[in-house]
Amino acid sequence: MAKKQIGVVSNYFEHVGVAALKLGAALKVGDKIKIVGGEKEFEQEIKSMQVQHEKVEKAKKGDEVGIKVGEKVRKGYRVFKV
């Protein structure tokens, strides 16, 4: 399946394992994403996300969301929907 870039990592909070994503397309809980940057490339399912510290089920283009990630990421890593 062709993957489409839907955003970019804008920040990473190591102490809680959360990445902030600046979205270029809609994203919802249950979607599967792939994060690519540097030597790293991994996929994961969105189990929950937050906008402004409020839990949300979906987010739209332009939103900045926080999601728990399984690996360390860095600012500028690209996010694709798979």
C-alpha angles and dihedrals in degrees: 000000000000112000123221125207107241102172152330135254107256097178143356127213105202097186091063100025093238128143123203111219126198103212126221091178139022120285131187139187108275094035117126117229136187120212116204129184140124108341092335130100124158141149130222141164120248104245096172139345140190137213114198090348091304118119111241135182095211140013132199136224110292095028122123110221134185118222133176110246129199095220138034113274134184136221110276097031110139123240123211132184112233 
